[in-house]
Amino acid sequence: MNRTELEATICESTKVNKDVVADVVQSLIDTISDTLRSGNDVKLTGFATIKVKDCASRVGKNPKTGEAIDIPERRKVTIKAGKRLESYING
């Protein structure tokens, strides 16, 4: 499901105008992104926890040439499913 399909599904189930739903979805994405960027976690109880993990710099290898390359430190987003979501998916 892509964003357009998600918005259409929400419109159908809530009977809310498409433009309003699109604004709400964008606001949700912006809020989650801003929260993660500031270093805080997003916990949606029963659904998922979204966190930012700091990855240290390391030495990697170019798969074509075998040459050693430096991989800089970075921040990585991790998502862990909540118990309710996992049990729903697993039946």
PyMOL Python script that loads the backbone (N, CA, C, O; Angstrom):
from pymol import cmd

cmd.read_pdbstr("""\
ATOM      1  N   MET A   1       0.853  -1.170   0.000  1.00  0.00           N
ATOM      2  CA  MET A   1       0.000   0.000   0.000  1.00  0.00           C
ATOM      3  C   MET A   1       0.900   1.235   0.000  1.00  0.00           C
ATOM      4  O   MET A   1       1.824   1.347   0.806  1.00  0.00           O
ATOM      5  N   ASN A   2       0.617   2.145  -0.907  1.00  0.00           N
ATOM      6  CA  ASN A   2       1.373   3.398  -0.922  1.00  0.00           C
ATOM      7  C   ASN A   2       0.557   4.496  -0.234  1.00  0.00           C
ATOM      8  O   ASN A   2      -0.548   4.259   0.255  1.00  0.00           O
ATOM      9  N   ARG A   3       1.120   5.679  -0.211  1.00  0.00           N
ATOM     10  CA  ARG A   3       0.483   6.782   0.517  1.00  0.00           C
ATOM     11  C   ARG A   3      -0.896   7.131  -0.041  1.00  0.00           C
ATOM     12  O   ARG A   3      -1.837   7.356   0.720  1.00  0.00           O
ATOM     13  N   THR A   4      -1.015   7.175  -1.351  1.00  0.00           N
ATOM     14  CA  THR A   4      -2.290   7.512  -1.981  1.00  0.00           C
ATOM     15  C   THR A   4      -3.360   6.486  -1.631  1.00  0.00           C
ATOM     16  O   THR A   4      -4.504   6.843  -1.347  1.00  0.00           O
ATOM     17  N   GLU A   5      -2.983   5.206  -1.653  1.00  0.00           N
ATOM     18  CA  GLU A   5      -3.925   4.147  -1.301  1.00  0.00           C
ATOM     19  C   GLU A   5      -4.312   4.221   0.177  1.00  0.00           C
ATOM     20  O   GLU A   5      -5.464   3.981   0.537  1.00  0.00           O
ATOM     21  N   LEU A   6      -3.345   4.554   1.023  1.00  0.00           N
ATOM     22  CA  LEU A   6      -3.621   4.714   2.453  1.00  0.00           C
ATOM     23  C   LEU A   6      -4.631   5.840   2.674  1.00  0.00           C
ATOM     24  O   LEU A   6      -5.603   5.677   3.412  1.00  0.00           O
ATOM     25  N   GLU A   7      -4.396   6.970   2.036  1.00  0.00           N
ATOM     26  CA  GLU A   7      -5.311   8.108   2.178  1.00  0.00           C
ATOM     27  C   GLU A   7      -6.709   7.758   1.676  1.00  0.00           C
ATOM     28  O   GLU A   7      -7.703   8.128   2.300  1.00  0.00           O
ATOM     29  N   ALA A   8      -6.788   7.050   0.557  1.00  0.00           N
ATOM     30  CA  ALA A   8      -8.087   6.663   0.005  1.00  0.00           C
ATOM     31  C   ALA A   8      -8.821   5.711   0.945  1.00  0.00           C
ATOM     32  O   ALA A   8     -10.033   5.822   1.124  1.00  0.00           O
ATOM     33  N   THR A   9      -8.089   4.779   1.541  1.00  0.00           N
ATOM     34  CA  THR A   9      -8.696   3.832   2.478  1.00  0.00           C
ATOM     35  C   THR A   9      -9.218   4.552   3.710  1.00  0.00           C
ATOM     36  O   THR A   9     -10.308   4.247   4.193  1.00  0.00           O
ATOM     37  N   ILE A  10      -8.454   5.501   4.220  1.00  0.00           N
ATOM     38  CA  ILE A  10      -8.897   6.273   5.387  1.00  0.00           C
ATOM     39  C   ILE A  10     -10.126   7.104   5.028  1.00  0.00           C
ATOM     40  O   ILE A  10     -11.056   7.207   5.828  1.00  0.00           O
ATOM     41  N   CYS A  11     -10.141   7.693   3.846  1.00  0.00           N
ATOM     42  CA  CYS A  11     -11.308   8.469   3.397  1.00  0.00           C
ATOM     43  C   CYS A  11     -12.561   7.604   3.384  1.00  0.00           C
ATOM     44  O   CYS A  11     -13.619   8.025   3.850  1.00  0.00           O
ATOM     45  N   GLU A  12     -12.436   6.395   2.849  1.00  0.00           N
ATOM     46  CA  GLU A  12     -13.581   5.493   2.773  1.00  0.00           C
ATOM     47  C   GLU A  12     -14.088   5.097   4.154  1.00  0.00           C
ATOM     48  O   GLU A  12     -15.293   5.093   4.405  1.00  0.00           O
ATOM     49  N   SER A  13     -13.164   4.768   5.041  1.00  0.00           N
ATOM     50  CA  SER A  13     -13.588   4.258   6.348  1.00  0.00           C
ATOM     51  C   SER A  13     -14.073   5.353   7.293  1.00  0.00           C
ATOM     52  O   SER A  13     -14.862   5.077   8.196  1.00  0.00           O
ATOM     53  N   THR A  14     -13.618   6.582   7.105  1.00  0.00           N
ATOM     54  CA  THR A  14     -14.012   7.663   8.014  1.00  0.00           C
ATOM     55  C   THR A  14     -15.006   8.639   7.401  1.00  0.00           C
ATOM     56  O   THR A  14     -15.599   9.449   8.113  1.00  0.00           O
ATOM     57  N   LYS A  15     -15.193   8.571   6.092  1.00  0.00           N
ATOM     58  CA  LYS A  15     -16.091   9.495   5.373  1.00  0.00           C
ATOM     59  C   LYS A  15     -15.643  10.947   5.522  1.00  0.00           C
ATOM     60  O   LYS A  15     -16.465  11.863   5.552  1.00  0.00           O
ATOM     61  N   VAL A  16     -14.320  11.143   5.616  1.00  0.00           N
ATOM     62  CA  VAL A  16     -13.738  12.480   5.738  1.00  0.00           C
ATOM     63  C   VAL A  16     -13.185  12.886   4.375  1.00  0.00           C
ATOM     64  O   VAL A  16     -12.727  12.041   3.606  1.00  0.00           O
ATOM     65  N   ASN A  17     -13.231  14.173   4.085  1.00  0.00           N
ATOM     66  CA  ASN A  17     -12.750  14.745   2.833  1.00  0.00           C
ATOM     67  C   ASN A  17     -11.301  14.338   2.571  1.00  0.00           C
ATOM     68  O   ASN A  17     -10.485  14.285   3.490  1.00  0.00           O
ATOM     69  N   LYS A  18     -10.993  14.049   1.300  1.00  0.00           N
ATOM     70  CA  LYS A  18      -9.653  13.609   0.897  1.00  0.00           C
ATOM     71  C   LYS A  18      -8.576  14.623   1.266  1.00  0.00           C
ATOM     72  O   LYS A  18      -7.490  14.238   1.699  1.00  0.00           O
ATOM     73  N   ASP A  19      -8.861  15.910   1.101  1.00  0.00           N
ATOM     74  CA  ASP A  19      -7.873  16.947   1.415  1.00  0.00           C
ATOM     75  C   ASP A  19      -7.553  16.982   2.910  1.00  0.00           C
ATOM     76  O   ASP A  19      -6.403  17.187   3.298  1.00  0.00           O
ATOM     77  N   VAL A  20      -8.560  16.784   3.731  1.00  0.00           N
ATOM     78  CA  VAL A  20      -8.356  16.771   5.183  1.00  0.00           C
ATOM     79  C   VAL A  20      -7.508  15.563   5.577  1.00  0.00           C
ATOM     80  O   VAL A  20      -6.580  15.681   6.378  1.00  0.00           O
ATOM     81  N   VAL A  21      -7.832  14.409   5.011  1.00  0.00           N
ATOM     82  CA  VAL A  21      -7.071  13.196   5.312  1.00  0.00           C
ATOM     83  C   VAL A  21      -5.614  13.360   4.863  1.00  0.00           C
ATOM     84  O   VAL A  21      -4.699  12.965   5.585  1.00  0.00           O
ATOM     85  N   ALA A  22      -5.394  13.937   3.684  1.00  0.00           N
ATOM     86  CA  ALA A  22      -4.030  14.151   3.190  1.00  0.00           C
ATOM     87  C   ALA A  22      -3.257  15.068   4.137  1.00  0.00           C
ATOM     88  O   ALA A  22      -2.078  14.832   4.399  1.00  0.00           O
ATOM     89  N   ASP A  23      -3.911  16.109   4.652  1.00  0.00           N
ATOM     90  CA  ASP A  23      -3.263  17.016   5.606  1.00  0.00           C
ATOM     91  C   ASP A  23      -2.920  16.298   6.911  1.00  0.00           C
ATOM     92  O   ASP A  23      -1.847  16.515   7.475  1.00  0.00           O
ATOM     93  N   VAL A  24      -3.813  15.455   7.386  1.00  0.00           N
ATOM     94  CA  VAL A  24      -3.577  14.716   8.633  1.00  0.00           C
ATOM     95  C   VAL A  24      -2.421  13.729   8.457  1.00  0.00           C
ATOM     96  O   VAL A  24      -1.557  13.625   9.328  1.00  0.00           O
ATOM     97  N   VAL A  25      -2.405  13.013   7.347  1.00  0.00           N
ATOM     98  CA  VAL A  25      -1.318  12.061   7.084  1.00  0.00           C
ATOM     99  C   VAL A  25       0.016  12.805   7.002  1.00  0.00           C
ATOM    100  O   VAL A  25       1.010  12.347   7.565  1.00  0.00           O
ATOM    101  N   GLN A  26       0.047  13.939   6.312  1.00  0.00           N
ATOM    102  CA  GLN A  26       1.290  14.719   6.213  1.00  0.00           C
ATOM    103  C   GLN A  26       1.720  15.228   7.581  1.00  0.00           C
ATOM    104  O   GLN A  26       2.908  15.216   7.903  1.00  0.00           O
ATOM    105  N   SER A  27       0.772  15.672   8.378  1.00  0.00           N
ATOM    106  CA  SER A  27       1.077  16.147   9.725  1.00  0.00           C
ATOM    107  C   SER A  27       1.641  15.020  10.584  1.00  0.00           C
ATOM    108  O   SER A  27       2.581  15.236  11.348  1.00  0.00           O
ATOM    109  N   LEU A  28       1.081  13.828  10.465  1.00  0.00           N
ATOM    110  CA  LEU A  28       1.585  12.663  11.194  1.00  0.00           C
ATOM    111  C   LEU A  28       3.024  12.359  10.798  1.00  0.00           C
ATOM    112  O   LEU A  28       3.877  12.145  11.660  1.00  0.00           O
ATOM    113  N   ILE A  29       3.290  12.341   9.514  1.00  0.00           N
ATOM    114  CA  ILE A  29       4.649  12.069   9.021  1.00  0.00           C
ATOM    115  C   ILE A  29       5.619  13.139   9.510  1.00  0.00           C
ATOM    116  O   ILE A  29       6.715  12.814   9.966  1.00  0.00           O
ATOM    117  N   ASP A  30       5.233  14.407   9.422  1.00  0.00           N
ATOM    118  CA  ASP A  30       6.092  15.504   9.869  1.00  0.00           C
ATOM    119  C   ASP A  30       6.379  15.415  11.369  1.00  0.00           C
ATOM    120  O   ASP A  30       7.515  15.609  11.803  1.00  0.00           O
ATOM    121  N   THR A  31       5.349  15.123  12.151  1.00  0.00           N
ATOM    122  CA  THR A  31       5.512  15.048  13.604  1.00  0.00           C
ATOM    123  C   THR A  31       6.437  13.901  13.993  1.00  0.00           C
ATOM    124  O   THR A  31       7.316  14.073  14.837  1.00  0.00           O
ATOM    125  N   ILE A  32       6.248  12.740  13.388  1.00  0.00           N
ATOM    126  CA  ILE A  32       7.122  11.598  13.680  1.00  0.00           C
ATOM    127  C   ILE A  32       8.552  11.917  13.266  1.00  0.00           C
ATOM    128  O   ILE A  32       9.487  11.637  14.016  1.00  0.00           O
ATOM    129  N   SER A  33       8.735  12.495  12.090  1.00  0.00           N
ATOM    130  CA  SER A  33      10.076  12.834  11.599  1.00  0.00           C
ATOM    131  C   SER A  33      10.771  13.837  12.512  1.00  0.00           C
ATOM    132  O   SER A  33      11.941  13.661  12.852  1.00  0.00           O
ATOM    133  N   ASP A  34      10.059  14.884  12.910  1.00  0.00           N
ATOM    134  CA  ASP A  34      10.636  15.903  13.786  1.00  0.00           C
ATOM    135  C   ASP A  34      10.992  15.323  15.154  1.00  0.00           C
ATOM    136  O   ASP A  34      12.029  15.663  15.723  1.00  0.00           O
ATOM    137  N   THR A  35      10.141  14.454  15.676  1.00  0.00           N
ATOM    138  CA  THR A  35      10.395  13.825  16.974  1.00  0.00           C
ATOM    139  C   THR A  35      11.646  12.960  16.913  1.00  0.00           C
ATOM    140  O   THR A  35      12.481  13.008  17.817  1.00  0.00           O
ATOM    141  N   LEU A  36      11.778  12.173  15.859  1.00  0.00           N
ATOM    142  CA  LEU A  36      12.958  11.317  15.711  1.00  0.00           C
ATOM    143  C   LEU A  36      14.220  12.146  15.501  1.00  0.00           C
ATOM    144  O   LEU A  36      15.276  11.824  16.045  1.00  0.00           O
ATOM    145  N   ARG A  37      14.112  13.198  14.722  1.00  0.00           N
ATOM    146  CA  ARG A  37      15.276  14.049  14.464  1.00  0.00           C
ATOM    147  C   ARG A  37      15.798  14.686  15.747  1.00  0.00           C
ATOM    148  O   ARG A  37      17.002  14.893  15.900  1.00  0.00           O
ATOM    149  N   SER A  38      14.885  14.998  16.670  1.00  0.00           N
ATOM    150  CA  SER A  38      15.289  15.623  17.927  1.00  0.00           C
ATOM    151  C   SER A  38      15.853  14.604  18.915  1.00  0.00           C
ATOM    152  O   SER A  38      16.287  14.969  20.008  1.00  0.00           O
ATOM    153  N   GLY A  39      15.847  13.330  18.532  1.00  0.00           N
ATOM    154  CA  GLY A  39      16.443  12.296  19.375  1.00  0.00           C
ATOM    155  C   GLY A  39      15.484  11.561  20.274  1.00  0.00           C
ATOM    156  O   GLY A  39      15.907  10.740  21.087  1.00  0.00           O
ATOM    157  N   ASN A  40      14.195  11.835  20.148  1.00  0.00           N
ATOM    158  CA  ASN A  40      13.184  11.168  20.971  1.00  0.00           C
ATOM    159  C   ASN A  40      12.561   9.989  20.221  1.00  0.00           C
ATOM    160  O   ASN A  40      12.565   9.947  18.991  1.00  0.00           O
ATOM    161  N   ASP A  41      12.030   9.038  20.981  1.00  0.00           N
ATOM    162  CA  ASP A  41      11.365   7.876  20.414  1.00  0.00           C
ATOM    163  C   ASP A  41       9.889   8.180  20.202  1.00  0.00           C
ATOM    164  O   ASP A  41       9.323   9.057  20.854  1.00  0.00           O
ATOM    165  N   VAL A  42       9.271   7.441  19.278  1.00  0.00           N
ATOM    166  CA  VAL A  42       7.834   7.518  19.061  1.00  0.00           C
ATOM    167  C   VAL A  42       7.263   6.156  19.455  1.00  0.00           C
ATOM    168  O   VAL A  42       7.606   5.133  18.862  1.00  0.00           O
ATOM    169  N   LYS A  43       6.391   6.155  20.458  1.00  0.00           N
ATOM    170  CA  LYS A  43       5.797   4.905  20.946  1.00  0.00           C
ATOM    171  C   LYS A  43       4.298   4.935  20.685  1.00  0.00           C
ATOM    172  O   LYS A  43       3.573   5.743  21.265  1.00  0.00           O
ATOM    173  N   LEU A  44       3.849   4.063  19.825  1.00  0.00           N
ATOM    174  CA  LEU A  44       2.433   3.914  19.531  1.00  0.00           C
ATOM    175  C   LEU A  44       2.024   2.591  20.172  1.00  0.00           C
ATOM    176  O   LEU A  44       2.130   1.532  19.553  1.00  0.00           O
ATOM    177  N   THR A  45       1.561   2.662  21.403  1.00  0.00           N
ATOM    178  CA  THR A  45       1.300   1.485  22.219  1.00  0.00           C
ATOM    179  C   THR A  45       0.463   0.450  21.474  1.00  0.00           C
ATOM    180  O   THR A  45      -0.605   0.756  20.943  1.00  0.00           O
ATOM    181  N   GLY A  46       0.963  -0.767  21.447  1.00  0.00           N
ATOM    182  CA  GLY A  46       0.289  -1.865  20.781  1.00  0.00           C
ATOM    183  C   GLY A  46       0.607  -1.959  19.309  1.00  0.00           C
ATOM    184  O   GLY A  46       0.408  -3.013  18.705  1.00  0.00           O
ATOM    185  N   PHE A  47       1.101  -0.879  18.709  1.00  0.00           N
ATOM    186  CA  PHE A  47       1.390  -0.885  17.277  1.00  0.00           C
ATOM    187  C   PHE A  47       2.886  -0.995  17.003  1.00  0.00           C
ATOM    188  O   PHE A  47       3.337  -1.978  16.415  1.00  0.00           O
ATOM    189  N   ALA A  48       3.665   0.012  17.429  1.00  0.00           N
ATOM    190  CA  ALA A  48       5.101  -0.009  17.141  1.00  0.00           C
ATOM    191  C   ALA A  48       5.836   1.039  17.965  1.00  0.00           C
ATOM    192  O   ALA A  48       5.247   2.003  18.454  1.00  0.00           O
ATOM    193  N   THR A  49       7.135   0.820  18.102  1.00  0.00           N
ATOM    194  CA  THR A  49       8.032   1.807  18.676  1.00  0.00           C
ATOM    195  C   THR A  49       9.060   2.145  17.610  1.00  0.00           C
ATOM    196  O   THR A  49       9.677   1.257  17.022  1.00  0.00           O
ATOM    197  N   ILE A  50       9.237   3.437  17.365  1.00  0.00           N
ATOM    198  CA  ILE A  50      10.175   3.907  16.350  1.00  0.00           C
ATOM    199  C   ILE A  50      11.283   4.653  17.080  1.00  0.00           C
ATOM    200  O   ILE A  50      11.020   5.582  17.844  1.00  0.00           O
ATOM    201  N   LYS A  51      12.529   4.235  16.838  1.00  0.00           N
ATOM    202  CA  LYS A  51      13.671   4.841  17.520  1.00  0.00           C
ATOM    203  C   LYS A  51      14.758   5.205  16.516  1.00  0.00           C
ATOM    204  O   LYS A  51      14.778   4.718  15.386  1.00  0.00           O
ATOM    205  N   VAL A  52      15.662   6.076  16.962  1.00  0.00           N
ATOM    206  CA  VAL A  52      16.851   6.399  16.178  1.00  0.00           C
ATOM    207  C   VAL A  52      18.042   5.779  16.885  1.00  0.00           C
ATOM    208  O   VAL A  52      18.226   5.957  18.089  1.00  0.00           O
ATOM    209  N   LYS A  53      18.843   5.055  16.134  1.00  0.00           N
ATOM    210  CA  LYS A  53      20.025   4.393  16.681  1.00  0.00           C
ATOM    211  C   LYS A  53      21.262   5.036  16.053  1.00  0.00           C
ATOM    212  O   LYS A  53      21.316   5.248  14.842  1.00  0.00           O
ATOM    213  N   ASP A  54      22.258   5.346  16.896  1.00  0.00           N
ATOM    214  CA  ASP A  54      23.517   5.896  16.393  1.00  0.00           C
ATOM    215  C   ASP A  54      24.441   4.750  16.005  1.00  0.00           C
ATOM    216  O   ASP A  54      24.699   3.855  16.810  1.00  0.00           O
ATOM    217  N   CYS A  55      24.935   4.776  14.779  1.00  0.00           N
ATOM    218  CA  CYS A  55      25.870   3.757  14.294  1.00  0.00           C
ATOM    219  C   CYS A  55      27.249   4.392  14.203  1.00  0.00           C
ATOM    220  O   CYS A  55      27.420   5.436  13.574  1.00  0.00           O
ATOM    221  N   ALA A  56      28.221   3.765  14.825  1.00  0.00           N
ATOM    222  CA  ALA A  56      29.592   4.286  14.832  1.00  0.00           C
ATOM    223  C   ALA A  56      30.221   4.144  13.449  1.00  0.00           C
ATOM    224  O   ALA A  56      29.797   3.328  12.632  1.00  0.00           O
ATOM    225  N   SER A  57      31.245   4.962  13.212  1.00  0.00           N
ATOM    226  CA  SER A  57      31.964   4.836  11.946  1.00  0.00           C
ATOM    227  C   SER A  57      32.726   3.509  11.956  1.00  0.00           C
ATOM    228  O   SER A  57      33.072   2.979  13.012  1.00  0.00           O
ATOM    229  N   ARG A  58      32.975   2.991  10.756  1.00  0.00           N
ATOM    230  CA  ARG A  58      33.667   1.711  10.656  1.00  0.00           C
ATOM    231  C   ARG A  58      34.359   1.608   9.312  1.00  0.00           C
ATOM    232  O   ARG A  58      34.138   2.422   8.415  1.00  0.00           O
ATOM    233  N   VAL A  59      35.185   0.610   9.191  1.00  0.00           N
ATOM    234  CA  VAL A  59      35.877   0.359   7.923  1.00  0.00           C
ATOM    235  C   VAL A  59      35.114  -0.739   7.196  1.00  0.00           C
ATOM    236  O   VAL A  59      34.851  -1.804   7.755  1.00  0.00           O
ATOM    237  N   GLY A  60      34.763  -0.468   5.949  1.00  0.00           N
ATOM    238  CA  GLY A  60      34.050  -1.439   5.129  1.00  0.00           C
ATOM    239  C   GLY A  60      34.907  -1.859   3.953  1.00  0.00           C
ATOM    240  O   GLY A  60      36.093  -1.536   3.888  1.00  0.00           O
ATOM    241  N   LYS A  61      34.302  -2.581   3.024  1.00  0.00           N
ATOM    242  CA  LYS A  61      35.041  -3.067   1.867  1.00  0.00           C
ATOM    243  C   LYS A  61      34.208  -2.859   0.611  1.00  0.00           C
ATOM    244  O   LYS A  61      33.028  -3.207   0.575  1.00  0.00           O
ATOM    245  N   ASN A  62      34.823  -2.292  -0.412  1.00  0.00           N
ATOM    246  CA  ASN A  62      34.169  -2.122  -1.694  1.00  0.00           C
ATOM    247  C   ASN A  62      34.003  -3.520  -2.305  1.00  0.00           C
ATOM    248  O   ASN A  62      35.004  -4.201  -2.532  1.00  0.00           O
ATOM    249  N   PRO A  63      32.771  -3.967  -2.577  1.00  0.00           N
ATOM    250  CA  PRO A  63      32.583  -5.325  -3.072  1.00  0.00           C
ATOM    251  C   PRO A  63      33.178  -5.581  -4.456  1.00  0.00           C
ATOM    252  O   PRO A  63      33.510  -6.719  -4.789  1.00  0.00           O
ATOM    253  N   LYS A  64      33.313  -4.527  -5.262  1.00  0.00           N
ATOM    254  CA  LYS A  64      33.882  -4.708  -6.603  1.00  0.00           C
ATOM    255  C   LYS A  64      35.395  -4.846  -6.577  1.00  0.00           C
ATOM    256  O   LYS A  64      35.967  -5.724  -7.222  1.00  0.00           O
ATOM    257  N   THR A  65      36.040  -3.949  -5.808  1.00  0.00           N
ATOM    258  CA  THR A  65      37.502  -3.903  -5.843  1.00  0.00           C
ATOM    259  C   THR A  65      38.160  -4.536  -4.619  1.00  0.00           C
ATOM    260  O   THR A  65      39.348  -4.855  -4.652  1.00  0.00           O
ATOM    261  N   GLY A  66      37.412  -4.715  -3.564  1.00  0.00           N
ATOM    262  CA  GLY A  66      37.992  -5.248  -2.333  1.00  0.00           C
ATOM    263  C   GLY A  66      38.724  -4.184  -1.529  1.00  0.00           C
ATOM    264  O   GLY A  66      39.285  -4.473  -0.472  1.00  0.00           O
ATOM    265  N   GLU A  67      38.719  -2.960  -2.029  1.00  0.00           N
ATOM    266  CA  GLU A  67      39.415  -1.850  -1.368  1.00  0.00           C
ATOM    267  C   GLU A  67      38.703  -1.459  -0.073  1.00  0.00           C
ATOM    268  O   GLU A  67      37.473  -1.429  -0.015  1.00  0.00           O
ATOM    269  N   ALA A  68      39.486  -1.162   0.959  1.00  0.00           N
ATOM    270  CA  ALA A  68      38.925  -0.727   2.239  1.00  0.00           C
ATOM    271  C   ALA A  68      38.411   0.706   2.106  1.00  0.00           C
ATOM    272  O   ALA A  68      39.076   1.561   1.520  1.00  0.00           O
ATOM    273  N   ILE A  69      37.218   0.961   2.660  1.00  0.00           N
ATOM    274  CA  ILE A  69      36.649   2.306   2.638  1.00  0.00           C
ATOM    275  C   ILE A  69      36.146   2.646   4.031  1.00  0.00           C
ATOM    276  O   ILE A  69      35.729   1.776   4.795  1.00  0.00           O
ATOM    277  N   ASP A  70      36.198   3.938   4.340  1.00  0.00           N
ATOM    278  CA  ASP A  70      35.683   4.410   5.623  1.00  0.00           C
ATOM    279  C   ASP A  70      34.192   4.694   5.485  1.00  0.00           C
ATOM    280  O   ASP A  70      33.764   5.419   4.587  1.00  0.00           O
ATOM    281  N   ILE A  71      33.415   4.115   6.381  1.00  0.00           N
ATOM    282  CA  ILE A  71      31.977   4.364   6.418  1.00  0.00           C
ATOM    283  C   ILE A  71      31.746   5.290   7.601  1.00  0.00           C
ATOM    284  O   ILE A  71      32.018   4.917   8.742  1.00  0.00           O
ATOM    285  N   PRO A  72      31.240   6.509   7.338  1.00  0.00           N
ATOM    286  CA  PRO A  72      31.087   7.486   8.426  1.00  0.00           C
ATOM    287  C   PRO A  72      29.963   7.086   9.390  1.00  0.00           C
ATOM    288  O   PRO A  72      29.096   6.276   9.062  1.00  0.00           O
ATOM    289  N   GLU A  73      30.008   7.681  10.592  1.00  0.00           N
ATOM    290  CA  GLU A  73      28.930   7.430  11.555  1.00  0.00           C
ATOM    291  C   GLU A  73      27.635   7.994  11.000  1.00  0.00           C
ATOM    292  O   GLU A  73      27.633   8.937  10.209  1.00  0.00           O
ATOM    293  N   ARG A  74      26.546   7.402  11.428  1.00  0.00           N
ATOM    294  CA  ARG A  74      25.239   7.861  10.949  1.00  0.00           C
ATOM    295  C   ARG A  74      24.169   7.475  11.950  1.00  0.00           C
ATOM    296  O   ARG A  74      24.412   6.728  12.898  1.00  0.00           O
ATOM    297  N   ARG A  75      22.996   7.997  11.719  1.00  0.00           N
ATOM    298  CA  ARG A  75      21.839   7.666  12.554  1.00  0.00           C
ATOM    299  C   ARG A  75      20.900   6.807  11.712  1.00  0.00           C
ATOM    300  O   ARG A  75      20.695   7.063  10.525  1.00  0.00           O
ATOM    301  N   LYS A  76      20.339   5.792  12.343  1.00  0.00           N
ATOM    302  CA  LYS A  76      19.518   4.827  11.630  1.00  0.00           C
ATOM    303  C   LYS A  76      18.170   4.681  12.345  1.00  0.00           C
ATOM    304  O   LYS A  76      18.124   4.624  13.574  1.00  0.00           O
ATOM    305  N   VAL A  77      17.098   4.622  11.597  1.00  0.00           N
ATOM    306  CA  VAL A  77      15.770   4.459  12.167  1.00  0.00           C
ATOM    307  C   VAL A  77      15.472   2.975  12.319  1.00  0.00           C
ATOM    308  O   VAL A  77      15.674   2.194  11.389  1.00  0.00           O
ATOM    309  N   THR A  78      14.987   2.589  13.507  1.00  0.00           N
ATOM    310  CA  THR A  78      14.571   1.210  13.743  1.00  0.00           C
ATOM    311  C   THR A  78      13.105   1.209  14.180  1.00  0.00           C
ATOM    312  O   THR A  78      12.652   2.098  14.901  1.00  0.00           O
ATOM    313  N   ILE A  79      12.389   0.204  13.730  1.00  0.00           N
ATOM    314  CA  ILE A  79      10.978   0.070  14.077  1.00  0.00           C
ATOM    315  C   ILE A  79      10.761  -1.318  14.659  1.00  0.00           C
ATOM    316  O   ILE A  79      11.117  -2.325  14.047  1.00  0.00           O
ATOM    317  N   LYS A  80      10.171  -1.357  15.850  1.00  0.00           N
ATOM    318  CA  LYS A  80       9.853  -2.626  16.491  1.00  0.00           C
ATOM    319  C   LYS A  80       8.345  -2.728  16.646  1.00  0.00           C
ATOM    320  O   LYS A  80       7.707  -1.851  17.228  1.00  0.00           O
ATOM    321  N   ALA A  81       7.787  -3.801  16.123  1.00  0.00           N
ATOM    322  CA  ALA A  81       6.338  -3.995  16.189  1.00  0.00           C
ATOM    323  C   ALA A  81       5.901  -4.228  17.628  1.00  0.00           C
ATOM    324  O   ALA A  81       6.612  -4.859  18.410  1.00  0.00           O
ATOM    325  N   GLY A  82       4.728  -3.715  17.967  1.00  0.00           N
ATOM    326  CA  GLY A  82       4.140  -3.927  19.285  1.00  0.00           C
ATOM    327  C   GLY A  82       3.500  -5.306  19.377  1.00  0.00           C
ATOM    328  O   GLY A  82       3.264  -5.963  18.363  1.00  0.00           O
ATOM    329  N   LYS A  83       3.224  -5.731  20.592  1.00  0.00           N
ATOM    330  CA  LYS A  83       2.649  -7.063  20.816  1.00  0.00           C
ATOM    331  C   LYS A  83       1.295  -7.239  20.133  1.00  0.00           C
ATOM    332  O   LYS A  83       1.022  -8.283  19.542  1.00  0.00           O
ATOM    333  N   ARG A  84       0.456  -6.219  20.216  1.00  0.00           N
ATOM    334  CA  ARG A  84      -0.876  -6.326  19.613  1.00  0.00           C
ATOM    335  C   ARG A  84      -0.788  -6.477  18.095  1.00  0.00           C
ATOM    336  O   ARG A  84      -1.524  -7.270  17.509  1.00  0.00           O
ATOM    337  N   LEU A  85       0.105  -5.723  17.455  1.00  0.00           N
ATOM    338  CA  LEU A  85       0.289  -5.821  16.007  1.00  0.00           C
ATOM    339  C   LEU A  85       0.825  -7.198  15.631  1.00  0.00           C
ATOM    340  O   LEU A  85       0.335  -7.824  14.691  1.00  0.00           O
ATOM    341  N   GLU A  86       1.824  -7.664  16.359  1.00  0.00           N
ATOM    342  CA  GLU A  86       2.397  -8.982  16.070  1.00  0.00           C
ATOM    343  C   GLU A  86       1.367 -10.088  16.232  1.00  0.00           C
ATOM    344  O   GLU A  86       1.296 -10.996  15.404  1.00  0.00           O
ATOM    345  N   SER A  87       0.573 -10.019  17.286  1.00  0.00           N
ATOM    346  CA  SER A  87      -0.427 -11.071  17.482  1.00  0.00           C
ATOM    347  C   SER A  87      -1.510 -10.994  16.415  1.00  0.00           C
ATOM    348  O   SER A  87      -2.042 -12.027  16.008  1.00  0.00           O
ATOM    349  N   TYR A  88      -1.846  -9.803  15.959  1.00  0.00           N
ATOM    350  CA  TYR A  88      -2.843  -9.640  14.899  1.00  0.00           C
ATOM    351  C   TYR A  88      -2.333 -10.244  13.594  1.00  0.00           C
ATOM    352  O   TYR A  88      -3.070 -10.942  12.898  1.00  0.00           O
ATOM    353  N   ILE A  89      -1.074  -9.976  13.266  1.00  0.00           N
ATOM    354  CA  ILE A  89      -0.481 -10.488  12.032  1.00  0.00           C
ATOM    355  C   ILE A  89      -0.346 -12.010  12.071  1.00  0.00           C
ATOM    356  O   ILE A  89      -0.551 -12.687  11.063  1.00  0.00           O
ATOM    357  N   ASN A  90       0.000 -12.537  13.238  1.00  0.00           N
ATOM    358  CA  ASN A  90       0.209 -13.978  13.355  1.00  0.00           C
ATOM    359  C   ASN A  90      -1.066 -14.753  13.641  1.00  0.00           C
ATOM    360  O   ASN A  90      -1.031 -15.964  13.856  1.00  0.00           O
ATOM    361  N   GLY A  91      -2.177 -14.057  13.642  1.00  0.00           N
ATOM    362  CA  GLY A  91      -3.461 -14.730  13.795  1.00  0.00           C
ATOM    363  C   GLY A  91      -3.758 -15.049  15.209  1.00  0.00           C
ATOM    364  O   GLY A  91      -4.808 -15.620  15.505  1.00  0.00           O
TER     365      GLY A  91
END
""", "prot")
cmd.dss("prot")
cmd.show_as("cartoon", "prot")
cmd.util.cbc("prot")
cmd.orient("prot")
